[in-house]
Amino acid sequence: MTINQVIRILDPATTAEELAAIEYYGGLHGREKMVAACDEACHVAVGIMRKYQEEHKNID
């Protein structure tokens, strides 16, 4: 998953549109694909934030 995809999934301005596309193209497993995409986006975002925190120790 690209960072742009993560942003589109997590940004309230684009999340509904992005998740609708994932659900649509997921066919019979659309809901499962949508949940998996949300989970993956969260994992990527958390990884980026933890890396940022590690690089900037003085930030909570």
Phi and psi in degrees as a GROMACS rama.xvg file:
@    title "Ramachandran Plot"
@    xaxis  label "Phi"
@    yaxis  label "Psi"
@TYPE xy
-83.1537  162.056  THR-2
-63.3366  -35.9805  ILE-3
-62.5232  -38.2878  ASN-4
-65.9691  -41.277  GLN-5
-59.4157  -46.3265  VAL-6
-60.3387  -45.1201  ILE-7
-63.774  -33.7583  ARG-8
-74.9178  -40.0355  ILE-9
-90.5102  -18.6397  LEU-10
-78.2045  120.444  ASP-11
-55.0609  -25.6837  PRO-12
-72.3495  -21.8249  ALA-13
-127.8  -3.799  THR-14
-61.4573  -44.9717  THR-15
-61.7058  -44.1382  ALA-16
-64.3887  -45.217  GLU-17
-66.177  -44.4169  GLU-18
-68.2741  -34.1541  LEU-19
-63.3621  -40.8892  ALA-20
-65.1638  -43.0124  ALA-21
-62.8381  -43.3552  ILE-22
-64.0476  -43.8765  GLU-23
-61.9058  -50.3321  TYR-24
-74.8851  -12.816  TYR-25
-78.7152  -8.97045  GLY-26
60.6592  -131.928  GLY-27
-64.8954  -19.8166  LEU-28
-108.025  25.7629  HIS-29
-57.188  -45.001  GLY-30
-63.749  -42.9102  ARG-31
-62.1724  -42.5845  GLU-32
-64.2926  -38.0049  LYS-33
-65.2655  -45.687  MET-34
-64.668  -41.9628  VAL-35
-62.7571  -39.0074  ALA-36
-65.2838  -41.0577  ALA-37
-62.8474  -44.6558  CYS-38
-60.5343  -46.4605  ASP-39
-63.6676  -42.1198  GLU-40
-60.7418  -41.4826  ALA-41
-65.0849  -43.2515  CYS-42
-61.9661  -43.0923  HIS-43
-63.5142  -46.8846  VAL-44
-62.339  -43.4209  ALA-45
-63.684  -41.0943  VAL-46
-60.2876  -43.2586  GLY-47
-65.2412  -42.3878  ILE-48
-66.5253  -39.1554  MET-49
-65.9681  -40.2892  ARG-50
-62.6166  -43.6687  LYS-51
-60.4565  -45.2405  TYR-52
-61.353  -42.6296  GLN-53
-62.691  -39.9089  GLU-54
-73.1465  -23.3108  GLU-55
-124.565  70.2787  HIS-56
-50.1821  -29.2603  LYS-57
-83.757  5.6246  ASN-58
-106.226  135.03  ILE-59
